[in-house]
Amino acid sequence: MLDVVKAYRFLNKAVSLGVTYFEEMNNFFKANYEKLSPIFIEMRKPPSDMTGRKEIENLHDAYVSELKEGFS
C-alpha cells in the first residue's frame, strides 16, 4: 500500500534538492489532496483564513513555482 504522506515528503525533498519533477509534485498533491493538505498546511503555515481547497491548491502551486525558480 502506498503511503502518500511519505511519498509526498520524499518527492518534496527530491524537488528541493534539484530533481525537476515540479509538475509531478503538483499533480500528486492535487490527486491526494485530502491526505496531503494537512501536511502542506503544517509545513507552510498559511494565514488562518486560507482554508478552502482552491486557496490551498493555489498556495501549493506558488510553492512549487518558488522551488522551480530557485533552480532556473
Distance bins in CASP14 RR format, pairs under 12 A and 6 or more apart:
PFRMAT RR
TARGET T0000
AUTHOR 0000-0000-0000
RMODE 2
METHOD distances of the structure
MODEL  1
1 7 0 0 0 0 0 1 0 0 0 0 0
2 8 0 0 0 0 0 1 0 0 0 0 0
2 10 0 0 0 0 0 1 0 0 0 0 0
2 11 0 0 0 0 0 1 0 0 0 0 0
2 28 0 0 0 0 0 1 0 0 0 0 0
2 31 0 0 0 0 0 1 0 0 0 0 0
2 32 0 0 0 0 1 0 0 0 0 0 0
2 35 0 0 0 0 0 1 0 0 0 0 0
3 9 0 0 0 0 1 0 0 0 0 0 0
3 10 0 0 0 0 1 0 0 0 0 0 0
3 32 0 0 0 0 0 1 0 0 0 0 0
3 35 0 0 0 0 1 0 0 0 0 0 0
3 36 0 0 0 0 0 1 0 0 0 0 0
3 39 0 0 0 0 0 1 0 0 0 0 0
4 10 0 0 0 0 0 1 0 0 0 0 0
4 11 0 0 0 0 1 0 0 0 0 0 0
4 28 1 0 0 1 0 0 0 0 0 0 0
4 29 0 0 0 0 1 0 0 0 0 0 0
4 30 0 0 0 0 0 1 0 0 0 0 0
4 31 0 0 0 0 1 0 0 0 0 0 0
4 32 1 0 1 0 0 0 0 0 0 0 0
4 33 0 0 0 0 0 1 0 0 0 0 0
4 34 0 0 0 0 1 0 0 0 0 0 0
4 35 1 0 1 0 0 0 0 0 0 0 0
4 36 1 0 0 1 0 0 0 0 0 0 0
4 37 0 0 0 0 0 1 0 0 0 0 0
4 38 0 0 0 0 0 1 0 0 0 0 0
4 39 0 0 0 0 1 0 0 0 0 0 0
4 40 0 0 0 0 0 1 0 0 0 0 0
5 11 0 0 0 0 0 1 0 0 0 0 0
5 12 0 0 0 0 0 1 0 0 0 0 0
5 28 0 0 0 0 0 1 0 0 0 0 0
5 29 0 0 0 0 0 1 0 0 0 0 0
5 32 0 0 0 0 1 0 0 0 0 0 0
5 34 0 0 0 0 0 1 0 0 0 0 0
5 35 1 0 0 1 0 0 0 0 0 0 0
5 36 1 0 0 1 0 0 0 0 0 0 0
5 37 0 0 0 0 0 1 0 0 0 0 0
5 38 0 0 0 0 1 0 0 0 0 0 0
5 39 1 0 1 0 0 0 0 0 0 0 0
5 40 0 0 0 0 0 1 0 0 0 0 0
5 42 0 0 0 0 0 1 0 0 0 0 0
5 43 0 0 0 0 0 1 0 0 0 0 0
6 12 0 0 0 0 0 1 0 0 0 0 0
6 13 0 0 0 0 0 1 0 0 0 0 0
6 32 0 0 0 0 0 1 0 0 0 0 0
6 35 0 0 0 0 0 1 0 0 0 0 0
6 36 0 0 0 0 0 1 0 0 0 0 0
6 39 0 0 0 0 0 1 0 0 0 0 0
7 13 0 0 0 0 0 1 0 0 0 0 0
7 14 0 0 0 0 0 1 0 0 0 0 0
7 21 0 0 0 0 0 1 0 0 0 0 0
7 24 0 0 0 0 0 1 0 0 0 0 0
7 25 0 0 0 0 0 1 0 0 0 0 0
7 28 1 0 0 1 0 0 0 0 0 0 0
7 29 0 0 0 0 0 1 0 0 0 0 0
7 31 0 0 0 0 0 1 0 0 0 0 0
7 32 0 0 0 0 1 0 0 0 0 0 0
7 35 0 0 0 0 1 0 0 0 0 0 0
7 36 0 0 0 0 1 0 0 0 0 0 0
7 39 0 0 0 0 0 1 0 0 0 0 0
8 14 0 0 0 0 0 1 0 0 0 0 0
8 15 0 0 0 0 0 1 0 0 0 0 0
8 21 0 0 0 0 0 1 0 0 0 0 0
8 24 0 0 0 0 0 1 0 0 0 0 0
8 25 1 0 0 1 0 0 0 0 0 0 0
8 26 0 0 0 0 0 1 0 0 0 0 0
8 27 0 0 0 0 0 1 0 0 0 0 0
8 28 1 0 0 1 0 0 0 0 0 0 0
8 29 1 0 0 1 0 0 0 0 0 0 0
8 30 0 0 0 0 0 1 0 0 0 0 0
8 31 0 0 0 0 0 1 0 0 0 0 0
8 32 1 0 0 1 0 0 0 0 0 0 0
8 33 0 0 0 0 0 1 0 0 0 0 0
8 35 0 0 0 0 1 0 0 0 0 0 0
8 36 1 0 1 0 0 0 0 0 0 0 0
8 37 0 0 0 0 0 1 0 0 0 0 0
8 38 0 0 0 0 0 1 0 0 0 0 0
8 39 1 0 0 1 0 0 0 0 0 0 0
8 40 0 0 0 0 1 0 0 0 0 0 0
8 42 0 0 0 0 0 1 0 0 0 0 0
8 43 0 0 0 0 1 0 0 0 0 0 0
8 60 0 0 0 0 0 1 0 0 0 0 0
9 15 0 0 0 0 0 1 0 0 0 0 0
9 16 0 0 0 0 0 1 0 0 0 0 0
9 25 0 0 0 0 0 1 0 0 0 0 0
9 28 0 0 0 0 0 1 0 0 0 0 0
9 29 0 0 0 0 0 1 0 0 0 0 0
9 35 0 0 0 0 0 1 0 0 0 0 0
9 36 0 0 0 0 1 0 0 0 0 0 0
9 39 1 0 0 1 0 0 0 0 0 0 0
9 40 0 0 0 0 0 1 0 0 0 0 0
9 42 0 0 0 0 0 1 0 0 0 0 0
9 43 0 0 0 0 1 0 0 0 0 0 0
10 16 0 0 0 0 0 1 0 0 0 0 0
10 17 0 0 0 0 0 1 0 0 0 0 0
10 19 0 0 0 0 0 1 0 0 0 0 0
10 21 0 0 0 0 0 1 0 0 0 0 0
10 25 0 0 0 0 0 1 0 0 0 0 0
10 28 0 0 0 0 0 1 0 0 0 0 0
11 17 0 0 0 0 0 1 0 0 0 0 0
11 18 0 0 0 0 0 1 0 0 0 0 0
11 19 0 0 0 0 1 0 0 0 0 0 0
11 20 0 0 0 0 0 1 0 0 0 0 0
11 21 1 0 0 1 0 0 0 0 0 0 0
11 22 0 0 0 0 0 1 0 0 0 0 0
11 23 0 0 0 0 0 1 0 0 0 0 0
11 24 1 0 0 1 0 0 0 0 0 0 0
11 25 1 0 1 0 0 0 0 0 0 0 0
11 26 0 0 0 0 0 1 0 0 0 0 0
11 27 0 0 0 0 0 1 0 0 0 0 0
11 28 1 0 0 1 0 0 0 0 0 0 0
11 29 0 0 0 0 1 0 0 0 0 0 0
11 32 0 0 0 0 0 1 0 0 0 0 0
11 36 0 0 0 0 0 1 0 0 0 0 0
11 39 0 0 0 0 0 1 0 0 0 0 0
11 40 0 0 0 0 0 1 0 0 0 0 0
11 64 0 0 0 0 0 1 0 0 0 0 0
11 67 0 0 0 0 0 1 0 0 0 0 0
12 18 0 0 0 0 0 1 0 0 0 0 0
12 19 0 0 0 0 0 1 0 0 0 0 0
12 21 0 0 0 0 0 1 0 0 0 0 0
12 22 0 0 0 0 0 1 0 0 0 0 0
12 24 0 0 0 0 0 1 0 0 0 0 0
12 25 1 0 0 1 0 0 0 0 0 0 0
12 26 0 0 0 0 0 1 0 0 0 0 0
12 28 0 0 0 0 1 0 0 0 0 0 0
12 29 0 0 0 0 1 0 0 0 0 0 0
12 36 0 0 0 0 1 0 0 0 0 0 0
12 39 0 0 0 0 1 0 0 0 0 0 0
12 40 0 0 0 0 1 0 0 0 0 0 0
12 43 1 0 0 1 0 0 0 0 0 0 0
12 44 0 0 0 0 0 1 0 0 0 0 0
12 60 0 0 0 0 0 1 0 0 0 0 0
12 63 0 0 0 0 1 0 0 0 0 0 0
12 64 0 0 0 0 1 0 0 0 0 0 0
12 67 0 0 0 0 1 0 0 0 0 0 0
13 19 0 0 0 0 1 0 0 0 0 0 0
13 21 0 0 0 0 0 1 0 0 0 0 0
13 25 0 0 0 0 0 1 0 0 0 0 0
13 43 0 0 0 0 0 1 0 0 0 0 0
13 67 0 0 0 0 0 1 0 0 0 0 0
14 20 0 0 0 0 1 0 0 0 0 0 0
14 21 1 0 0 1 0 0 0 0 0 0 0
14 22 0 0 0 0 0 1 0 0 0 0 0
14 24 0 0 0 0 1 0 0 0 0 0 0
14 25 0 0 0 0 1 0 0 0 0 0 0
14 28 0 0 0 0 0 1 0 0 0 0 0
14 67 0 0 0 0 0 1 0 0 0 0 0
15 21 1 0 0 1 0 0 0 0 0 0 0
15 22 1 0 0 1 0 0 0 0 0 0 0
15 23 0 0 0 0 0 1 0 0 0 0 0
15 24 0 0 0 0 1 0 0 0 0 0 0
15 25 1 0 1 0 0 0 0 0 0 0 0
15 26 0 0 0 0 1 0 0 0 0 0 0
15 28 0 0 0 0 0 1 0 0 0 0 0
15 29 0 0 0 0 0 1 0 0 0 0 0
15 60 0 0 0 0 0 1 0 0 0 0 0
15 63 0 0 0 0 1 0 0 0 0 0 0
15 64 1 0 0 1 0 0 0 0 0 0 0
15 65 0 0 0 0 0 1 0 0 0 0 0
15 66 0 0 0 0 0 1 0 0 0 0 0
15 67 1 0 1 0 0 0 0 0 0 0 0
15 68 0 0 0 0 1 0 0 0 0 0 0
15 70 0 0 0 0 0 1 0 0 0 0 0
15 71 0 0 0 0 1 0 0 0 0 0 0
16 22 0 0 0 0 0 1 0 0 0 0 0
16 25 0 0 0 0 0 1 0 0 0 0 0
16 43 0 0 0 0 0 1 0 0 0 0 0
16 63 0 0 0 0 0 1 0 0 0 0 0
16 64 0 0 0 0 0 1 0 0 0 0 0
16 66 0 0 0 0 0 1 0 0 0 0 0
16 67 1 0 0 1 0 0 0 0 0 0 0
16 68 0 0 0 0 0 1 0 0 0 0 0
16 70 0 0 0 0 1 0 0 0 0 0 0
16 71 0 0 0 0 1 0 0 0 0 0 0
17 67 0 0 0 0 0 1 0 0 0 0 0
17 70 0 0 0 0 0 1 0 0 0 0 0
17 71 0 0 0 0 1 0 0 0 0 0 0
18 25 0 0 0 0 0 1 0 0 0 0 0
18 67 0 0 0 0 1 0 0 0 0 0 0
18 68 0 0 0 0 1 0 0 0 0 0 0
18 70 0 0 0 0 1 0 0 0 0 0 0
18 71 1 0 1 0 0 0 0 0 0 0 0
18 72 0 0 0 0 0 1 0 0 0 0 0
19 25 0 0 0 0 1 0 0 0 0 0 0
19 67 0 0 0 0 0 1 0 0 0 0 0
19 68 0 0 0 0 0 1 0 0 0 0 0
19 71 0 0 0 0 1 0 0 0 0 0 0
20 64 0 0 0 0 0 1 0 0 0 0 0
20 67 0 0 0 0 1 0 0 0 0 0 0
20 68 1 0 0 1 0 0 0 0 0 0 0
20 70 0 0 0 0 0 1 0 0 0 0 0
20 71 1 0 0 1 0 0 0 0 0 0 0
20 72 0 0 0 0 0 1 0 0 0 0 0
21 27 0 0 0 0 1 0 0 0 0 0 0
21 28 0 0 0 0 1 0 0 0 0 0 0
21 29 0 0 0 0 0 1 0 0 0 0 0
21 64 0 0 0 0 1 0 0 0 0 0 0
21 67 0 0 0 0 0 1 0 0 0 0 0
21 68 0 0 0 0 0 1 0 0 0 0 0
21 71 0 0 0 0 0 1 0 0 0 0 0
22 28 0 0 0 0 0 1 0 0 0 0 0
22 29 0 0 0 0 0 1 0 0 0 0 0
22 60 0 0 0 0 0 1 0 0 0 0 0
22 61 0 0 0 0 0 1 0 0 0 0 0
22 63 0 0 0 0 0 1 0 0 0 0 0
22 64 1 0 1 0 0 0 0 0 0 0 0
22 65 0 0 0 0 1 0 0 0 0 0 0
22 66 0 0 0 0 0 1 0 0 0 0 0
22 67 1 0 0 1 0 0 0 0 0 0 0
22 68 1 0 1 0 0 0 0 0 0 0 0
22 69 0 0 0 0 0 1 0 0 0 0 0
22 70 0 0 0 0 0 1 0 0 0 0 0
22 71 0 0 0 0 1 0 0 0 0 0 0
22 72 0 0 0 0 0 1 0 0 0 0 0
23 29 0 0 0 0 0 1 0 0 0 0 0
23 30 0 0 0 0 0 1 0 0 0 0 0
23 61 0 0 0 0 0 1 0 0 0 0 0
23 64 0 0 0 0 1 0 0 0 0 0 0
23 65 0 0 0 0 0 1 0 0 0 0 0
23 67 0 0 0 0 0 1 0 0 0 0 0
23 68 0 0 0 0 1 0 0 0 0 0 0
24 30 0 0 0 0 0 1 0 0 0 0 0
24 31 0 0 0 0 0 1 0 0 0 0 0
24 64 0 0 0 0 1 0 0 0 0 0 0
25 31 0 0 0 0 0 1 0 0 0 0 0
25 32 0 0 0 0 0 1 0 0 0 0 0
25 36 0 0 0 0 0 1 0 0 0 0 0
25 40 0 0 0 0 0 1 0 0 0 0 0
25 60 0 0 0 0 1 0 0 0 0 0 0
25 61 0 0 0 0 0 1 0 0 0 0 0
25 63 0 0 0 0 1 0 0 0 0 0 0
25 64 1 0 1 0 0 0 0 0 0 0 0
25 65 0 0 0 0 0 1 0 0 0 0 0
25 67 0 0 0 0 1 0 0 0 0 0 0
25 68 0 0 0 0 1 0 0 0 0 0 0
26 32 0 0 0 0 0 1 0 0 0 0 0
26 33 0 0 0 0 0 1 0 0 0 0 0
26 36 0 0 0 0 0 1 0 0 0 0 0
26 40 0 0 0 0 0 1 0 0 0 0 0
26 57 0 0 0 0 1 0 0 0 0 0 0
26 58 0 0 0 0 0 1 0 0 0 0 0
26 59 0 0 0 0 0 1 0 0 0 0 0
26 60 1 0 0 1 0 0 0 0 0 0 0
26 61 1 0 0 1 0 0 0 0 0 0 0
26 62 0 0 0 0 0 1 0 0 0 0 0
26 63 0 0 0 0 1 0 0 0 0 0 0
26 64 1 0 1 0 0 0 0 0 0 0 0
26 65 0 0 0 0 1 0 0 0 0 0 0
26 67 0 0 0 0 0 1 0 0 0 0 0
26 68 0 0 0 0 1 0 0 0 0 0 0
27 33 0 0 0 0 0 1 0 0 0 0 0
27 36 0 0 0 0 0 1 0 0 0 0 0
27 57 0 0 0 0 0 1 0 0 0 0 0
27 60 0 0 0 0 0 1 0 0 0 0 0
27 61 0 0 0 0 0 1 0 0 0 0 0
27 64 0 0 0 0 0 1 0 0 0 0 0
28 35 0 0 0 0 0 1 0 0 0 0 0
28 36 1 0 0 1 0 0 0 0 0 0 0
28 39 0 0 0 0 0 1 0 0 0 0 0
28 40 0 0 0 0 0 1 0 0 0 0 0
28 60 0 0 0 0 0 1 0 0 0 0 0
28 64 0 0 0 0 0 1 0 0 0 0 0
29 35 0 0 0 0 1 0 0 0 0 0 0
29 36 1 0 1 0 0 0 0 0 0 0 0
29 37 0 0 0 0 1 0 0 0 0 0 0
29 38 0 0 0 0 0 1 0 0 0 0 0
29 39 0 0 0 0 1 0 0 0 0 0 0
29 40 1 0 0 1 0 0 0 0 0 0 0
29 41 0 0 0 0 0 1 0 0 0 0 0
29 43 0 0 0 0 0 1 0 0 0 0 0
29 44 0 0 0 0 0 1 0 0 0 0 0
29 53 0 0 0 0 0 1 0 0 0 0 0
29 56 0 0 0 0 1 0 0 0 0 0 0
29 57 1 0 0 1 0 0 0 0 0 0 0
29 58 0 0 0 0 0 1 0 0 0 0 0
29 59 0 0 0 0 0 1 0 0 0 0 0
29 60 1 0 1 0 0 0 0 0 0 0 0
29 61 0 0 0 0 1 0 0 0 0 0 0
29 63 0 0 0 0 1 0 0 0 0 0 0
29 64 0 0 0 0 1 0 0 0 0 0 0
30 36 0 0 0 0 1 0 0 0 0 0 0
30 37 0 0 0 0 1 0 0 0 0 0 0
30 40 0 0 0 0 0 1 0 0 0 0 0
30 53 0 0 0 0 1 0 0 0 0 0 0
30 54 0 0 0 0 0 1 0 0 0 0 0
30 56 0 0 0 0 0 1 0 0 0 0 0
30 57 1 0 0 1 0 0 0 0 0 0 0
30 58 0 0 0 0 0 1 0 0 0 0 0
30 60 1 0 0 1 0 0 0 0 0 0 0
30 61 0 0 0 0 1 0 0 0 0 0 0
30 64 0 0 0 0 0 1 0 0 0 0 0
31 37 0 0 0 0 0 1 0 0 0 0 0
31 57 0 0 0 0 0 1 0 0 0 0 0
32 38 0 0 0 0 0 1 0 0 0 0 0
32 39 0 0 0 0 1 0 0 0 0 0 0
32 40 0 0 0 0 0 1 0 0 0 0 0
32 57 0 0 0 0 0 1 0 0 0 0 0
32 60 0 0 0 0 0 1 0 0 0 0 0
33 39 0 0 0 0 0 1 0 0 0 0 0
33 40 0 0 0 0 1 0 0 0 0 0 0
33 41 0 0 0 0 0 1 0 0 0 0 0
33 52 0 0 0 0 0 1 0 0 0 0 0
33 53 1 0 0 1 0 0 0 0 0 0 0
33 54 0 0 0 0 0 1 0 0 0 0 0
33 56 1 0 0 1 0 0 0 0 0 0 0
33 57 1 0 0 1 0 0 0 0 0 0 0
33 60 0 0 0 0 1 0 0 0 0 0 0
34 40 0 0 0 0 0 1 0 0 0 0 0
34 53 0 0 0 0 1 0 0 0 0 0 0
34 56 0 0 0 0 0 1 0 0 0 0 0
36 42 0 0 0 0 0 1 0 0 0 0 0
36 43 0 0 0 0 0 1 0 0 0 0 0
36 44 0 0 0 0 0 1 0 0 0 0 0
36 53 0 0 0 0 0 1 0 0 0 0 0
36 56 0 0 0 0 1 0 0 0 0 0 0
36 57 0 0 0 0 0 1 0 0 0 0 0
36 60 0 0 0 0 1 0 0 0 0 0 0
37 43 0 0 0 0 0 1 0 0 0 0 0
37 44 0 0 0 0 0 1 0 0 0 0 0
37 46 0 0 0 0 0 1 0 0 0 0 0
37 50 0 0 0 0 0 1 0 0 0 0 0
37 51 0 0 0 0 1 0 0 0 0 0 0
37 52 0 0 0 0 1 0 0 0 0 0 0
37 53 1 0 0 1 0 0 0 0 0 0 0
37 54 0 0 0 0 0 1 0 0 0 0 0
37 55 0 0 0 0 0 1 0 0 0 0 0
37 56 1 0 1 0 0 0 0 0 0 0 0
37 57 0 0 0 0 1 0 0 0 0 0 0
37 59 0 0 0 0 1 0 0 0 0 0 0
37 60 0 0 0 0 1 0 0 0 0 0 0
38 44 0 0 0 0 0 1 0 0 0 0 0
38 46 0 0 0 0 0 1 0 0 0 0 0
38 51 0 0 0 0 0 1 0 0 0 0 0
38 56 0 0 0 0 1 0 0 0 0 0 0
39 45 0 0 0 0 0 1 0 0 0 0 0
39 56 0 0 0 0 0 1 0 0 0 0 0
39 60 0 0 0 0 0 1 0 0 0 0 0
40 46 0 0 0 0 1 0 0 0 0 0 0
40 50 0 0 0 0 0 1 0 0 0 0 0
40 53 0 0 0 0 0 1 0 0 0 0 0
40 55 0 0 0 0 0 1 0 0 0 0 0
40 56 1 0 0 1 0 0 0 0 0 0 0
40 57 0 0 0 0 1 0 0 0 0 0 0
40 58 0 0 0 0 0 1 0 0 0 0 0
40 59 1 0 0 1 0 0 0 0 0 0 0
40 60 1 0 1 0 0 0 0 0 0 0 0
40 61 0 0 0 0 0 1 0 0 0 0 0
40 62 0 0 0 0 0 1 0 0 0 0 0
40 63 1 0 0 1 0 0 0 0 0 0 0
40 64 0 0 0 0 0 1 0 0 0 0 0
41 47 0 0 0 0 0 1 0 0 0 0 0
41 48 0 0 0 0 0 1 0 0 0 0 0
41 50 0 0 0 0 1 0 0 0 0 0 0
41 51 0 0 0 0 1 0 0 0 0 0 0
41 52 0 0 0 0 0 1 0 0 0 0 0
41 53 0 0 0 0 0 1 0 0 0 0 0
41 55 0 0 0 0 0 1 0 0 0 0 0
41 56 1 0 0 1 0 0 0 0 0 0 0
41 57 0 0 0 0 0 1 0 0 0 0 0
41 59 0 0 0 0 1 0 0 0 0 0 0
41 60 0 0 0 0 1 0 0 0 0 0 0
41 63 0 0 0 0 0 1 0 0 0 0 0
42 56 0 0 0 0 0 1 0 0 0 0 0
43 56 0 0 0 0 0 1 0 0 0 0 0
43 59 0 0 0 0 0 1 0 0 0 0 0
43 60 0 0 0 0 0 1 0 0 0 0 0
43 63 0 0 0 0 1 0 0 0 0 0 0
44 50 0 0 0 0 1 0 0 0 0 0 0
44 55 0 0 0 0 0 1 0 0 0 0 0
44 56 0 0 0 0 1 0 0 0 0 0 0
44 58 0 0 0 0 0 1 0 0 0 0 0
44 59 1 0 0 1 0 0 0 0 0 0 0
44 60 0 0 0 0 1 0 0 0 0 0 0
44 61 0 0 0 0 0 1 0 0 0 0 0
44 62 0 0 0 0 1 0 0 0 0 0 0
44 63 1 0 0 1 0 0 0 0 0 0 0
44 64 0 0 0 0 0 1 0 0 0 0 0
44 66 0 0 0 0 0 1 0 0 0 0 0
45 59 0 0 0 0 0 1 0 0 0 0 0
45 63 0 0 0 0 0 1 0 0 0 0 0
46 52 0 0 0 0 0 1 0 0 0 0 0
46 55 1 0 0 1 0 0 0 0 0 0 0
46 56 1 0 0 1 0 0 0 0 0 0 0
46 57 0 0 0 0 0 1 0 0 0 0 0
46 58 0 0 0 0 0 1 0 0 0 0 0
46 59 1 0 1 0 0 0 0 0 0 0 0
46 60 0 0 0 0 1 0 0 0 0 0 0
46 62 0 0 0 0 0 1 0 0 0 0 0
46 63 0 0 0 0 1 0 0 0 0 0 0
47 55 0 0 0 0 1 0 0 0 0 0 0
47 56 0 0 0 0 0 1 0 0 0 0 0
47 59 0 0 0 0 1 0 0 0 0 0 0
48 55 0 0 0 0 0 1 0 0 0 0 0
49 55 0 0 0 0 1 0 0 0 0 0 0
49 56 0 0 0 0 0 1 0 0 0 0 0
50 56 1 0 0 1 0 0 0 0 0 0 0
50 57 0 0 0 0 0 1 0 0 0 0 0
50 58 0 0 0 0 1 0 0 0 0 0 0
50 59 1 0 0 1 0 0 0 0 0 0 0
50 60 0 0 0 0 0 1 0 0 0 0 0
50 62 0 0 0 0 0 1 0 0 0 0 0
51 59 0 0 0 0 0 1 0 0 0 0 0
52 58 0 0 0 0 1 0 0 0 0 0 0
52 59 0 0 0 0 1 0 0 0 0 0 0
52 60 0 0 0 0 0 1 0 0 0 0 0
53 59 0 0 0 0 0 1 0 0 0 0 0
53 60 0 0 0 0 0 1 0 0 0 0 0
54 60 0 0 0 0 0 1 0 0 0 0 0
54 61 0 0 0 0 0 1 0 0 0 0 0
55 61 0 0 0 0 0 1 0 0 0 0 0
55 62 0 0 0 0 0 1 0 0 0 0 0
56 62 0 0 0 0 0 1 0 0 0 0 0
56 63 0 0 0 0 0 1 0 0 0 0 0
57 63 0 0 0 0 0 1 0 0 0 0 0
57 64 0 0 0 0 0 1 0 0 0 0 0
58 64 0 0 0 0 0 1 0 0 0 0 0
58 65 0 0 0 0 0 1 0 0 0 0 0
59 65 0 0 0 0 0 1 0 0 0 0 0
59 66 0 0 0 0 0 1 0 0 0 0 0
60 66 0 0 0 0 0 1 0 0 0 0 0
60 67 0 0 0 0 0 1 0 0 0 0 0
61 67 0 0 0 0 0 1 0 0 0 0 0
61 68 0 0 0 0 0 1 0 0 0 0 0
62 68 0 0 0 0 0 1 0 0 0 0 0
62 69 0 0 0 0 0 1 0 0 0 0 0
63 69 0 0 0 0 0 1 0 0 0 0 0
63 70 0 0 0 0 0 1 0 0 0 0 0
64 70 0 0 0 0 0 1 0 0 0 0 0
64 71 0 0 0 0 0 1 0 0 0 0 0
65 71 0 0 0 0 0 1 0 0 0 0 0
65 72 0 0 0 0 0 1 0 0 0 0 0
66 72 0 0 0 0 0 1 0 0 0 0 0
END
